[in-house]
């Protein structure tokens, strides 16, 4: 064991964030043995089970949100076991990416294309407007790190799942990830209460309301909870439009990965030192697209699709718990007000753009 590794193991109190273990070689004598993963994976499994139980008691709180909040609470209360770092690192990267790949089985391209080119154009426009506009607002408000990018991804695509996918290529600060997940959860929960109250005052028919919900609410579970208040017709429309938004996850993540690759290449040329460039398209994004293609063939049974989504949520909850353990609550509180302002502004932006798009096309 190297001297640096010994120092990490010897640390009491809050363990180092799992990102510090990413620098370990993938092969060779310094690679952590499988037995060293057990403490971190054990505490992760216990946290995921607890998050799942909380979700069953209060469905408005997704297991992903519960998991990341549990991670922050456990770490800041100094309850993590010694030696948990390697297991948390495995959960935060490998298990997270496996969950994102399985998320692709939610999508069948035939269902998306059935809504027509006008709805597709509106959905793409709403997503891009929210993604770009939120980042611009975040920078203007002086939010640190990758918070503007992660908030923009979560609000424009699919909440905590999208934040996790984007973090897989940006390796953002854990505080930024947790802030973004908390914001999309807060605003998505508020949407469950507020949007049904606006259904008739805004002059929307049931199908129009469903499309508005699908185009503006973040997490899939929140979309279902909101749209079902207007009946099965609205719910069907909402889910398919939501699937359209999820389909844009892969190109957005790949675009950010490509931009990061170009910045790395430019920095390498400027400093004249060798550097490892990130892949052109991350492997988990290709896996996501492969799952979409498989689902679109129609050969995957419904039971398998449903089971895969439960497994995907479990894997991503494990990854988000690991991310949560790296959060410093005191540091997070210093930008909480500005982050909340950005989240509310982004929510208003996507709700307004989606409403206008629905009214113009139906």
Beta strands, then each sheet from edge to edge (+ up, - down):
end
